[in-house]
Amino acid sequence: MPAEKNFVHLHVHTEYSLLDGAIRCADLAKRCAEWGMPAVAMTDHGVMYGAVEFYQQCKSAGVKPIIGCEMYVSPDGIDNKEKKYNHLLLLAENDEGYHNLIKLVSIANTRGFYYKPRVDHQLLAQYSRGLICSSACLAGEIPRFLLEGNEKGALERAQMYRDIFGPENFFLEIMPNQLPEQVAVNKLIIEMARKSNFPLIATNDAHYLDSGDYDWHELLLCVGTKKVITDPGRMSFKVNDFYFRSAQEMWGYFGSEAPDSLENTLRIAERCNFDFALNTGDYLLPKFEIPAGMTLDTYLGKKAREGLKERLGVEAIPDEYENRLSYELGIIKQMRFPGYFLIIADVIGACKSHGIPIGPGRGSAAGSLVAYAMKITELDPLKFGLIFERFLNPERVSMPDIDTDVSDKGRDRLIKYVVDKYGVENVSQIITFGRMKSKQAIKDVGRAMGMPYADVNKVANLVPDGAKSIKEAVEQTPDLQDLEKSDPQISKLLASASSMEGLARHCSQHAAGVVITPKPLTDLVPVRQIEEGQVATQFSMDPVASLGLVKMDFLGLQTLSILEEAVANVKRNGTTLGDLNRLPLDDPEVYRLLQNADTLGIFQLESSGMRRLIKKMRPDRFADLVAILALYRPGPLESGMVDQYVNCKHGEEVHYLHPMLEPVLNETYGVVLYQEQVMKCASTLAGYTLGGADLLRRAMGKKKKSVMDEHRSIFINGAAKNGIDAEKAAEIFDIIEKFAGYGFNKSHSAAYALVTYQTAWLKVHYPKEFMAAYLSSKIGAKKEVMAGYVREVRASGIDVLAPDINQSYADFTATKNEIRFGLGGVTKVGEAALSSIFKAREEGGPFKGFWDFIVRVDKHSVGKAVIESLIKAGAFDSLNSNRKQLLTSLDNLFEVASRRDSQGDQGSLFGDMTSEDQPELAEVDDLNVTEKLEMEKEALGMYISGHPFDGFRPLAAQKTNAHIADLPYWKSDTTTPTFAGLLSGWQEKMTKRGDAMGIFSIDDGEDEIKVICFPKARNGKSWLEVKPTLFEGKPYLVTGRLDDRGERSIIATDVQPLEHDASDHDYVEICLSLDALKEIPQKRFLTMLKEHRGRQTVILKVDNDVETAAIALPNVRVTLSRALEDDLASLFGRGEARISASFLGDREEKPVYGA
């Protein structure tokens, strides 16, 4: 195309205009290259999230990238809190313009943010140099003035922007879309440009790539605005004109009327010349202060040697360690990273000195002796056979990555230290983007289309978990193919979701990444506020690294907080522990605990699958713990590596790839398990340097054929020097290549195994203190999850007591004999309530009674709902065990105490009331056991003083052959287990074929298991047969088989209510007082009885305090059951009705259920 007829898009929204723009950067660059467009601009709404990715994609395609942004401008200043803003387009002309643009975007996303990231005219004037500005779309100030008929205001605003940016840097913008308002504005803008000598540019405000993308882009807008496509008031582009038009289309529209608007796009593209400095090898480290007369290199060497002597407890460093240390220091100096080590060591040292728990290591950094000497990590790499080059390879220049685990409760304090030391303007967290994955995209689009949830869910559930895309899912799934062909709506759903798949959906804060810079961040990258006082870079992790900014990962790890709390619990109980990092690693009691798979609370070992692996392996040494963390991953589990390790550990002969590799592979019984072993194999057999072996390991992971062919040749030639023939060397290479894909970082595994060991050691030697800390960490979890944890703790022999208003603290606490439930685990008891309760207790001592409690706490923080929840949880039982009395009296006591609070200062009659002046409590009988337990479950999410199934245990013992706790170990091939418990949480789900199936839990008070009822049962009842008999909280007998997929669940073949056999009972006798019977309408009573229709005659015994009359109810026959008793109790009240059974020929009462 002739240059004069070409065109450059200067107003383009990529996917980083989240859920608004839909153009992927790679597709945009490719299209420009195909069409011969010399340049293109990225102008996302108010942000610069994708600038580096956009730049890289354009450069790769041979297209000039222009960095820009469509800003939101507040006409009344950014301090004005009104939802008024206008659009304005800014492009970076040069380096100065780019830096001014990131200043503006950063201010907009921090102190200028109010619903949208905003700037104002004053800021634009302050940061205008090097920026090219245009009037933007219909939402711009100038178009809005024109649409209002205010041409004078439009001209004044245009002149203002020309004054701010300069006459050659401000343009009026016209667009070819067919919105009536745009057509009118185009005409007026062209007139203004001609009359007042403003230059024009034509843009298309492109939001999607092709005109055929319009329909799914409209759905994307619905996803972003949470609207349905049929909603007439939803956001819509209304016309299909906002795609990436060709130059021919643009010239066809404006070529005759305003050709200069098109030519100016090319002129602007020529003027815009900004380049990122990417991957230069220079890193922007903050300055680290060192003593006078020293360099960073010499100071690191001095501190490392001092630290290593302290670690080893020696005056002179042994040669083996000195040689390794000198080697590492030389590499670190050569690669110019001593400052990085000093900064990390300083941060970690400060954390430790301030009592913030730090993990022993994470990732490959544990392979560095310098890191160990500087107290960055806690593992001696020589002792554990860890390799430095896996961490820092002198043959591959890249920033070392020292990832650090910090207690989740201490991470904020760590960040504060870093901010205080390096300055708030120089420290930032890192943004990350959530993307639309296959199932999420289907659900999002389904909602936007207004489809029924069940239909959408059915389609989403058909997508296989391993499918890489919706397209691949359809190709692999016949049911999806059938739906796509037979249902046009589902065909559209799949097509639209497939188009959106992979787009950025939202942004959030990276879990660990922190950037520290030598100068203010906004001199280098745009930022956005994530919470008060904290910002994140607008560029994600890889772009940040490519710019040379140094990323440090500080990951909050809950287990470190648990360890800290457990150690504190031990200290509170009279014992002070030493450094857990110095524990001997050969404690037989620890391995005995692990071999029993008693791993609740044990770091990394809690899952059911891991417990099964532990039982198979039976670890008895620390090396087994390191291995088990590396083995429990899909690759090793599926490849046979696990079986080889386990079998050889327990006596099977070990086979090595070559005798020379025995020293390398003997610790893992011949299995190539670790990445470090891959490196050592290449070094031992083929003479690779460890740096070269690391490159080989990486190449094997990426499986790039040309690179692998080259390495194969190097390997075979190197092995030949060790007398290994080419055929054998090629065979060994292929085997190593296969296992290299599964290999795990041994440094990481060893560091995490140390944390695993520490948790197990504490659980063995201080079980109550450790489990109290563990349970405390789970406060806030789902109630049913917490109930499972408490159940397992109790099963281990540790009693968990109910919360107590005088004994409990916010967290679970350990005494010498048991664990006390924390008040923080009680529903509705928040931080303000806890603070008030503990303050009153600290100032006035233990509460003497219920009234004393109400008088002393702040009733704004501790309201009636909080107190009611505490009563239901049993927290006042030590003061008054009649919970019903407290609940009944609460309203009156609270009102009296509140009036006293409000009138006390006025000298009223309540002003002198003390906690001794207690109003009378209501005279009522206490709750029965069942009522108490149900209230406990309401307040705590679990039963604490007993279990509703307790009363059914004798009956269950007669009808079952298994306890729930026995089921995972059921071995019989001839007998099917039958067990009993209370039903909870039943739900119906649809199979991939659209059939209904059921899932529920059965809980016997000692354990709980998931039960699955399939639509069609083999040799048993189907879900549709079982479903009508199920009631929440009722007892059931379940027969079934253990799920062979390894999950802790039972596939049911029979489910039936747990009831006494009533087949021999001819009569059911119901005993009532006359007064109770008069309270209930006869029709209601008879209707209830008929709901329990059966074959047994009802004998009604009515007692009037003088005599008892027996009446046989005509035409009423029932089935004796617990459900009948419950309904009678609901009708007449607990204790008012008593049911008994009688037999023909034997009129003696046989009590079955009592009330």
N, C-alpha and C positions, 0 to 999 in steps of 0.2 A: 504494500500500500504506500502511495506517495506520502512523504512526511507531512505535507501540508494538509492532507486529508486524514491524518491520524488523530488520535485523541487519547487523553489520560484521565482515568477516573480519580478524582480528588476527594470524593465523599463516599466512603465504603464502610459498611458495618460488618465485621467478621463475627464469628461465633462468640467472641469475647464481649460483645454487647449482649450479655447473657439473656437467653430465651427471647431475644429480639432479632439480633443478627443471626444469620444461618450460613455464612460463607466460611468454609474452612480455609486456613491460610495456604495450605499446599494446593488446593483446588484453584484458589485465586491466582497464585503465581503461575500455575500451569496454564490457565486460561489466557493470561496476559501474554505469555510466551507464544502460545499458539496463534494468537491474533496479532502478534507483532507490536503490541503496545509497549513502549519503552519504559514505562514507569507506572506505579499505582500507589495510592495512599491508603493507609488504614486510619479510620476516624471513628473509633468506637465511642459510645456514649459515656462521657465523664471519666473514663479509665484508659489505662495503657497496658492492660494485662498481657496482651499478645504481641507486644511490639517486637521483642527479640525473636520469637518464633516467626512472625511475619517477615522480619528482616532476613532471617536465615533462608526461608523458603524462596523469597524473591531473589536473593543473591544466587542461590543454587539454580534458579531458572533463568538467570541472565536478565532479570528485570530490576530496575532501580526502585528500591523501597523508599517511600516517603512516610515519615512518622507524623501522625497527627492525632487530633482528638476533637470530637464534637462536644463542646463544653456546655454546661448549664450555667447561665448567668442570672444572678438575682438582681433585679433592677433597683432594689432598695438596700443593697448591701448584705453581706453574708451573715451579719449579726441579726438581721430581721427574720423572725420565725414565722414566715408565711409561705405557703406552698405555691409561690410564684417564681417562675424561672423561664428564661428564654434560651433557645439554642444559638450557638455560635461556633463556627468551624475554625480551627487553628491548625496550621501545618508548620513543622520545624524546617526552616530554610537552611540552617547551619548548626554548628555545635552550640553556639550561644542560644539559638532558638530552641534546640532540644532541651538544654538545661533550664531555660525559662519555662518550657512546656511542662517538664516534670515538677518544677516548683508549683506551677498553677494547679496541676492535677493533684499533687500531694496536699496542698492547702484545701482544695475542694473536697477531698476525701477525709480530711481530719476536722479542722475547726469550721470548715464551710459546709459540712454535711448536715442536711436537714431534709429527709426523705430522698433527696438527690444530692450528689456532690456538686457544690456550687462555688462559683467565683463571683466577683463583682467588678464594676468598671474601674475602681481604684486599683485592684490587683492586676487587672489587665494592663493598665497604664504602667504599673511598676515593673511588670515582667513582659513587656511587649517586644523587646529587641530580638531580632532574628526570627520572628514569627510572621507568617502570612495568614491573613484573616479573611473569611468570607461570611456572608450574611445568613448562610444556612437555609434550612427548610421552612415550611409554613409556621413552624414553632419558633422561628427566629424573631427578634424584636422588630426588625424592619418590615418583614412580611406581615406581622401582626398589625403594625400601625397602618399599613396599606389596606389590609382587609377591613379595618375599622373606618376607613375613609380619611385617615389622618395623614395626608401626604406630607404636610409640613413636619410633623413629628418624625416621620420616616426619614426625611431628608436631614433633619437635625441629628438623628441618631447615626446616620451614615457618615455625616461630616465628623461627628465625634470619633467614630472608629477610624476614619482616615487620619485624624489628628493623632490618635493613639498609636497606630501602627505605621503610619507614613503613607503618602499617596500611591506608592508603588506596591504597597503590601496589604491594601484593603480592596476587596473585590465584592461586587454584588453577584448573587448566585441565582441562576435560573435552572429549572428542571423540566424535563419533557413529560412528566406524568399527567394524566388526564383528569385529575381532580379538578372540578370547576374552580375551586379557590386558587389552585396553582396556576391554571390558565390565566386567571385574572391578574394574579400577582406577577407572573412573567411579563405581561404586557406593561404593567406599571413600572416594574424594575427596569426594563429596557428603556422606557421613556425617561426615567430618572437618570440612568447611566448616560444617555445621550445629552440630556440637558445640563447635567452637573459634572460631566466629565469623570464618571466613575468607571473603572475597568470592569468587565463582566467575565464570569466563568460559568460554563455549563457543567452540571453534575447530574447524577441520577439517584443519589441517596440510596445506593444499592444495599439491599438487605438479604437478598438471596441470589444465587448464581444464575439460574435459568428461569425463564418464564414458566416452565413446567413445574417449578418448585412452589408456585404460589399457594396451592391448596394446603400442602403440609406446613408451609410457613405460617399460614393463618392458624393452623392447629398449634404450632409452636407458640404463637402469641397467646393463645388460650391457656397453654400450659403455664406460661410466665405470669399471666394475670389471674389464674385460677377461675377461668370462665369456661362456659360450654359454647361450642361453635354456633349453636342456634340462638344464643342470647343476642337480642337485637342491640343491646347497649354495650356490647363488648368492644374492646379495642380492635380495630381492623384497618388494613391499608386500603380497603374498598375497591381499589383498582389494581390490576395485575401489571404494574408498571415499575416496580421497585427492584428489578433484576439487574444483572450486570450486562448492560447493553453493549453492542458492538460499536465501533467507531462509525460504521456506515449508518446505523440507526441514529446515532447522535447527530451526525451531519445531515441526515435526512430530515431531522426535526428542526434544527437550529441553523443549518448551513446557509440558508438564504437570508433569514431575518437577523441573525446575530453570529456570523462566522467568527468574529473576534472572540466570542465566548468559548469557542472550541480551540482556537489557536492559542488562547491564553493558558489553557491547561498544559500545553506542551512547553510554553515559556516558563511556567511555574515549575514544571518537572525538571527543566534544565537548571533552574536556580536552586532547587532543593538538593543540597549535597551534605548529608550527614551520614557518618558511618560509625557503627559500634566498634569498639576495640574488643574483639572476642578471641578467647583462647590464645592469648599472647604469651602465656607462661608467667606473666607478672601478676602478683597477688597483692591485693589491697589490705594489708594487715595493719591493725592499730599499733601505735608506738608502744613498746614495752620499756619501762624505765629500768636501767641497769646501773650498777655502780660505776663511778668514774674510772677510766683507764681500762675498761673491759669492753669487749665486743659481745654481740649476741652469741656468737659461736663459743667464745671462751667461757662466758658465764654459764651457758647450758652445760658445757663439759664439767665445770667446777661443781655445779649443783647436782649433776647426775652422779658423779663419783662420790660425793658426800652422801647422797641418798642411797647408793648401792652399798657402801660400807655399813650404813645403818641397817639396811635390809638384811645383809648377810651376817651382821654382828662381828665384823672383822676390822682389823687395823689396815691390812693390805688386801687389795682385791685379788682373788685367785686369777691365774693366767687365763683360764677358760672364760671367765667373766670379763676380764679386762680386754681380751681380744675381741669378744663380741661387742662390748660397749664401744671400743674405739672404732670398730667397723661401722656400727650404726651411727655414731656421731659424725663420722666422715661422710656418710651418705646424706645425712640430714644437712650438714654444712654445704655439701656439693649442690644439693637441691634447694638451698636457701630457705629452710624451714625451721631454723632454731627458734625464731620469734613465736611461731605457732605453738611449739611445744611449751615454751615458757608461759604463754598466755593461758593455755589449757591447764597447765600445772598450777598456775596462780588461782584460777577459778575453782578448781577442785580442792586445792589446799584451803582456800577461804571457806568453802562449804563445810569441809571436815572440821575446821576450827570453830565454826558456828553451829556445829551439831546437826548439819544437814546430811542425812545418809546418802552415800554415793555407792553405786554398784562396783563390783570388782573389775569390771571390764565389759566391753560390748564390741562385737565385730573383730576385725583383724588387729586392732591396736594392742590386744593382749599378747601379740607375738613380738612386741618391742621391749628389749631390755631397758632402753632409755625411758620408756613410759613407766616401766616397773620401778626403776630407780628414782624417777621424779614423783612417785606416788600417784601417778595418773591411773595405773591399773594395779591389781593385787595378785597377779599370777607371775611366778618366776618362769619366763619362757624357756629357759634351759631345762628346768626340772620337768616341764610338761611337753617338751619337744616341739615348741612353736617356732614358726619361721618369720623372720623380720620382713623378707621380701614379699610375703603375702600381704603385708601392710604397706610397705613403701618400697617400690621397685625402682632401682636406679636406672633400669633400662626402659622405663615408661614414665615420662614426666607427668605427674598429676599431683594434685594437692592431697596430702594424707588426710584420712578421715577418722578422727578420734571421736567416736560416738560414746556418750556418757549417760548412764542411767542414774537418775536422781529420784529420791522418794517423791511420789506424786504430791504429797503435802508440802514438800520443801522446794518444788520447782520454782514457784513464784519468788521465793526468797533468793534463790540462785540468780534468777533474772534480775531481781532488784540489785544484787551485788554488782552484776555486770553493768547495769545502767548507771549505778552510782560511780563506778570506777571509770567507765569510758564515756559517759555522758548520754543523756536521754536522746539526743539528736543522732547519736552514732550507733544505736542498738535497735535492732528490729527483728521481729519474728518473720516467718516466710509464709507466703500464701500458697494454697494448693487448690486444685479444681476438682470438683466431683463431676463425673461425666455420665451421660445417659447410656446406661448399659441395657442390654437387650430386654430383660424383663421389665426394668424401670421404664424404658421407652414405651413399651406396649401398654403399661398401666397408665402412664401419663397421657398418651394419645387416646386411649379408651375413655378416660375421664373427660378429655376435651371434646370427644365426639358425642358424649352423653350416653354412652353404652352402659347397660346394666353391669354392676360390679362383678357379678357372678360370671357373666359371659367373658369379660375382660380377663378375669383371674384364670378362667379355664384356658384361655389362649396362652397367657403368660406361663402357666404351669406346664404347658406342653413343650416349652423351650428347654432342651437338655442343659444341665448345669455346665457341661463341658463345651457347649457350642460357642464359637468365637464371634458369631454374628447371627442376626435374625435370618439372613439368607441361608447360612449354613444350617441353622436349626430347621428351616423348612425342608431343605434338601435331605436331612437325616430323619425327619419325622413324618411318616405317612399320614397320621391324624391331622397334622398341621396342613399338609398338602390338600387333604380332603376338604378341610374347612375353608382354605383359601379359594379352592375351585367352586365350592357350593354356596358360599355366603359372600356377596359383594361387599357387605359392610366389614367383614373380617379381612377380606382382601385389601380393602383400603386401610384398615388398621395396621396390617403388617407392612404394607408398602410405606405408609407415612412414618411408622416407628422405625423402619429400616433406614429411611432418609435422615432421621434425627439421631440415630444411634451414634454414640461417640462424641456428640457435641458437648461442650462445656455446659453444665446445668447450674452449678452454683460454686461459690468460692468459700473457703474456710481457712482456718489457721493450721499450718503444718504442725503435727504433734510434737516435733522435736526441734526443728531447725531454727537457729538464731544467727543473725548476721551482725558482726561488729566491724565498723569501718573506721578508717583513720581521719575522716572528716564527715560532716553532716551527710546523712543518707540521701537527703533530697538534692545534694550536689551530684549524686550518682544514679539513683533509681527513684521512680515514683513510689509512694507509700500510701497506705490506707489505714484508718483507725480500726482496730479490732475490739478494743474496750478502752475505758478511760485510762489514759496514760500509756497505752501500748499501741504500737503500730506494726504493720506487716508490709513487707515489700509487695509491690503489685506484680512482680515477676516471680514465677515459681522457681523451684530448686535448681533445675538444670540451667535456665537462663541466668540466674544469679551466679552460679559457678562459672559459666562461660564468660561473664564480665569480669572475673577475677576477684569478686567479693568472697570473703572467707566465711563459709557456713560451718557452724558448730552445732552438733546435735546433742541436746539435753532432753532426754526422754523421761517423762514422769512414770515411774514404775511403782505400782501399788505394793508389791511384795516388799520393797525396801521400807515402806511405812509400816507394814505388818511386823517386820523384823525389829524395827525401832520400838514399836509399841510393846512387843513381846518382851524385849530386854528391859523396858521400863517397868512392865508388870512384875518381872522377876525381881527387880530392884525394890519395888514397893513391898514385896513379900520377904525381903530381908537378905537377898543375895545379889552381889554385884558381879556381872559377867565381864570377861575380858573381850578382846577384839575377836569377833566372829571370823574374821579373815585368817586368823592364826589357828583355827581349830585343827586338831589332828584328823586326817581324812580316812582313818581306818577303824572307826568305832563300829564294832560288830552289831551293837544294838540298833544303830542307824540302818544298817543293811538288812537286819531282821525285820524292821518296820517296813522297809521298801519291798522286801520279798513277799510280804503279806498284802501288798498293794493297798496298804492303809494310807492313802496319799491325799486325803482331803487337806487342803492348805499347803501341800508341798508344791513348790514352784515348778511349773511346766509338766507336772505328772498327774494332774487331777482328772483328765478326761478318761472316759470308759475304755477307749482304745488304748491309751497309754497304760492303763492299769492291766489290761490283758497282756500287753507286751512285757511289762515288768514281771508278771507271773510266769511268763514263758522264759524270760532271761534269767531271773533270780540274781540280780546284781549283787556282787560281794566285794567290789573294789571301786575306787573312784573312776578308774578308766571306763568301767561299765556305764557309769552315769554320764560321762562325756559322750560315750558311744550311743546311749539310748536316746539322747536329745538329737543326735544326728540321724539316727535310724528312723525315728518316727516322723516320716515324711512320705508323700505318695510314691516318689521314685524308688527309694529303698524298699518300701513295703511291697511294691508290685514287682520288683526285679529279682527277688530271691535273696537279696543281701541280708535281710533280717534272719531268714532261716539259716543261712550259712553261718552267720555270727553265733546265733543261739546254739545250733547243733554242735559247732566246733567248740564252743565254750563248755559244753557238757559232754565232751569226750570224743566226738567224731574227728577223724583225722583231718589235719589242716593241710591244704594244698596251696603252694605259692606259685605265682606266675613264673618265677625264676628263682633259683637258690639265692642269688644276690639280693633279692628283695625281702628275704626273711626279716632282717633287722628293721625294715621299713614297715612291714605289714603284720609283724607278730602280735602287736597289741590289739589288733582287730581281727585276729584269726584268719589272716589271708585276704580279708575283704578290703578293697580300695574304698574306704569310707570318707576320708577327709580330702579336701583340696590340697592340703599340705602333703599328703601321701602321693598324690598325682605328681606334684612338683619333685618330691624326693625320688620317685620312681624314674622320672626323666633324668634327673641328675645322676642317680646311681648307675643306671643302665646305659644311658646315651651321652653322658658327659655334659649335659646342659648346666649352665650356671643357674643358680636359684632364681635370678631375675629372668633369665631366658625361659626357665621352666614355668614361671608365672605367666609369661606371655603365651606359652603353649597351653596352659590350663585355660586361659581366657579364650583362646582360639577354639579349643575343644568345646567350650560352652556355647560358642556362637555358631559352630558347625559350618563355617564358610569354606566351601570345597577347595578353592584355590589356595587359601592359606593352609588348610589341613594337608593338602598334597605336598606343599613345601616342607611342613614340619615332619611329615611322614619320612621324607627323604633324609632330613637332618637326623631324625631319630634312628633310622636304620643304619646310616653311616656311623653314627656315634656308637651304637650297640656293637657294630662290627669290631670296633677297637677293644671291646671287652670279650671278644671271641664268640659273639652271638650271631648265628647265621641270619641272612636277610629274611627268610621265611618265618623263623621264630620271632624275630624282632617285629615284623609286620603284624604277626598274631598278637603279640603282647601290646603293641601300639593300639590295635583295634579294641582290645579288652579295656585298656586304660581309658581310651576315648569314650567307650560306652559308660563306664562308671564315673568318668569325670563329669558327665551331665547330672549325676546324682550327688556328686561330692559336696560335702558341707564344710564350712569354715571351722576348723578345729579350735582356733583361738576363741571364737565366739562360743562354741559348744562348751569348752573347758571353763570359761568365765561364768556362763550360766549354770553349769553343773555345780560350781562352787556355791551359788545362791541356793540351788536345789538342796545341796547337802546341809547348808546352814538352817534352812527351814525344817528339814527332817531331824536334825540334831536337837533343835529347840522342842520339836514336837515329842521327841523321845524323852528328853530329860526334864522339860518343863511344860507338860502337855496342857495344863489348865491356863497357864499364862499365854502360851502360844495360841491356843484356840480362842481365847478371849480376844486377843488382838485380831485374829482372823475374822471372827464374827463381827467385830467392830468395823472392819473394813467393808463388810457387806451391808451395813446399814444403808438403806436407800435402795437396795436391790428389790426386785419383785418379791412380794410377800411369800409366794409359794416357793421361790428359790431359797429365801432365808429359812423357811420352815424345813426344807431339805437339809440345809447345813446344820441346823440345831438338832435335827433328828440323828444325823450321822455322828455328831459330837456326843450325844447321849448314848448312842449305840456303842461308843468306844469306852463307856464307863464313867464319863464325866457328867455330873448332873448340871443342868442349866435351870437356875431358879428364876421365878417370876420377878419382874421389876419391883423395886421397893422404894417408896418416896424418900426414905431416910438413908438407905444403903446404896442405891444405884447412882451412877454418874451418867453422863451422856453416852459413853461407850460401854461395852461389856467389860466387866471387871472380874479378875480372878482372885479368889481367896485361896487358902491352903487346901480347901476341900472341894470347891465347886466354882461355877461361873455364874455371875449375877447378870441378868438381862439389863441392858442399858436403856435409860429413858428415851434416848434418841431414836430407839427402834419402835417407839409407841406411835401409832397413827395420830396425826394432828398436833404432835408435840414438836414444835419447831425451835429454832435457835433462840428466839426471843423468850419463849416460855422456859426453856432450859436455863437460860441466863438468870431469869427472875427467881426460879426455884432454887438454884444453887447459891445465889446471892442471899436469899432469905435464910437458907440453911447455914451458910457461913457466918452470917451476922447474928442469928438468934439461936443457933444450935438446932438439933433435930426437932422436927415437928412433933408436938405432943398429942395431936389428934387432928381429925378432919377439919374441925372449925378453926383450929390454930393455923392450919395450912391456908385456908381460904382468907383468913384475916391478914396473914403476913405477906402473901405474894402480891405482885403487881397484877391487878385484875385486867388491865389493858393487854398485857402480854400473856397472862394465863386466864383465858376466858372459860366460859362454861363448857364449851366443846372440848377444850383441852382436858379439863378436870374430869369430864365424863369419860373420855378415852382412858385416862389414868385409872379411874375406878374399874372400868371394864377389864383392864389389863391386870388388875389385882395389885396395883401399886400401893393401895392404902390398907391392904389386908392386915398388916402388922399393927395398924392403929384401930381398925374396925373391920372385921371380916364379913360383916353383913353388907354385901355390895348393893343389894336392892334398897336397903335403908339409906345408903349414901346417895344413890341415884334419885330416889324419891325426894330426899331432903335438899338436894343440890340447889334447885331454883330458889327456894326460900332463903337458904344460908347465903347464897351468892348475892341476892338482892339486899339482904340486911347488911352484909359486909360492904357492899358497894355504896349504900347510902351512908354508912359510917365514914367511908373514905371521902365522899363528896361533901359531907356536912361536918366532919370532925373539926375543921379549922374555924367553924362558926359558933362553936360552943353549944351545939344542939344536944339533944338528949343522947344522940349516938356518939358524941364527941369523946366521951370518957370510956367508951366500951373497950374492953380488953378481950384477949383471946379466951379468957375464962368465962366471959359473959355469953355462953353458947346458947343459941336458940334450941328448942327441943327438936330432936330428930324424930322423923316419922316412925310410928310403931308398925312395922311390917315384917313378915317372915322373909327370910333370905331366898335368893334364887335357888332353884334346884341345880343339880350337877350339870345337866345338859345345858341349861340356860347360861350358867357360868362359863362353860367351855365355849359356847357359841359366841359369847361376848369377848372372850379372850381372843378368839380367832379374828373377830372384827377389829379389835384394837391392835393385835400383834401380828396378824396374818398366820397364826398357828395356835394350837392348844398348848398350854404351858403347865397347868396343874393336873392334867390327866388327859384322857382321850375318849371321845364318844364311842369308840369301838370297844372300850374296856368291858362294857356290859355284855358284849356279844362274843367274847372270847370263848367261854365254855361251849356255846352252841357251835361256833366255828370249829373248835377242836374236834367235834363229832363228825363234821361234814367235809373236812379238808384233809389233804395229805401233804401240804406244804405251807410254809410261811413265805411271805414275799422275799424276805432276805435270803431264802434258800434258792430262789429261782435261777439266779445266774450260774449256779453250780449244779443244776439238775442234770443228772447223768443217765437216768433210766431211758432205755429205748422202748420199753414195753408199757410203762405207766405214764399217763399224762398228768401234769400237776394240776391240782385244784386248790385254790387259795381264796381267802375272803378278806374283805375290808370295806371301807366307806368309799362311795363314788364321789369324785369331784371333777370339776372343770371339763365336762364333756362338750365336744364340739363336732360338728359335721363338716366334712370336707368333700370336695369333688375329686375323683380320680381323673387321670388324663383322658379317660374315655367318657367323662361326664357322669359317672355313676357315683351315688352317695356312699360314703364310708364314715365310720365313727371312730373317734379317739377320745379316751378319757383316762383318768387316773384312779387307781385303787390304793387306799391308804389304810394300813392296819395299826397305825400308831407307832410302829417300830420301823417301818420302811414304806416305800411307795414305788409303784411301777406304772408305766404307761401301758394301756391296753388298746389294741387295734382290732376293730371289727370291719372286715372287708365286705364289699357289696354281695359277693357270692362266696360263702364259706365252704371249704372242703370238709365234708363229714361233720357239719355243725350248723349253727344258726347264722343267718345273714344279719347285716346291720339293720335292715328294715324290720326284721323279726325282733331284734333286741331293743331297738330304739324306744318303742312305746312303754317299756317296763322300767326305764331309767329315770331316777329322781335324784337330784343333788343331795348329798349327805346321807343317803340311805345305804344299808349294808347289802353287799352282793357276794355271791359265789361266782368265781370265774374259773373256767377250765380252758386250757390252751397250750400252745407250744412257744418256746423261746424263739424270738425273732432271729433267724439264721444270718441276718446281715450284721450281727454283732452289736446292735443297739440294745439298750436296756429296756426291752419292751416285750409284751406277750401278744401273740396273735390268737385271739379268742375263738374257740369253737362252741362255747356255751357260756351264757351269762344269765343268772337268775337271782332273784331276791333271796337273801339269807333269812329264812324263817323257820320256825318250828314246824315240823310235819303236822299238818292239821287233818290228815286223812282219817285218823281214828277218833277225832273229836266230833260228837254229834251236836253238842250244844255250845254256844258261846254265851256266857253270862256276863251282863254288864250291870254293875252295882252303882247306883246313884242315890243321892239324897233327894227328897221331895223338893226341897228349896232349889236345888240345882236344876232339876227337871223343869220347874215352873219358869225359870229364867230364859229358856230356849223354846222357840215355837216348835210345835210337834212336827210340822211339815219339814222344817229345816233339819231336824234330827233324823227323820225317816229318809230324807233325800241323801243325807250323808251316808247312812247305813247301806243304801242301795248302790252307792258308788263302790262298795266292797263286796259286791254280789258273789255268792258262793253256794255251798250246799249245807251250811250249818245253821240250825235254828237259833234265833236270838231269844234268850230269856232275860227280860228286864227286871232287875231287883230294885225296888224303890223303898228307901228307908225314911220314915217320918219321925225318927227318934223314939217311937213307941213300939212299932213293929215293922217288919219287912214284908212287903208284898211281892210275889213273883208273877210276872205276866209273860206269856209266850206271845211274841209279836207275830200276827198273821201275815203271810205272804212276804216275809222278810227273811232272806237267808244270806249269810255272809261267809267270808273266809277270814279266819283268825290270822292276824298279821301285825307286825310292828306299825305298819302304815295305819291300820285301824286304830291302834292305840294313840298314835300321834294326832289323828283327826279328832278323836274324842277329847284329847287334852286341849286341842285348839278350840273346840266347841264349848267345853264346860270349864276349862282351866285345869292345870296340873294338880293332881291330888284329889280331884272331885269324882273321877271315874275309876273303877277298878274292873279289869277284865279277867275272867277265869274260864277254863274249859271243863266240860263235863262229858261223861261217856255213858252210853246206854247200859243199863244194868249196874251202874256205879255212879250214884249221885254225889259222891264226895267231890268237893271242889279241888281242882288241880290248878293252882295259880300258874299262869304263864307269863303275864306281864303285869307289873304293878305300877301305879302312878304315884 
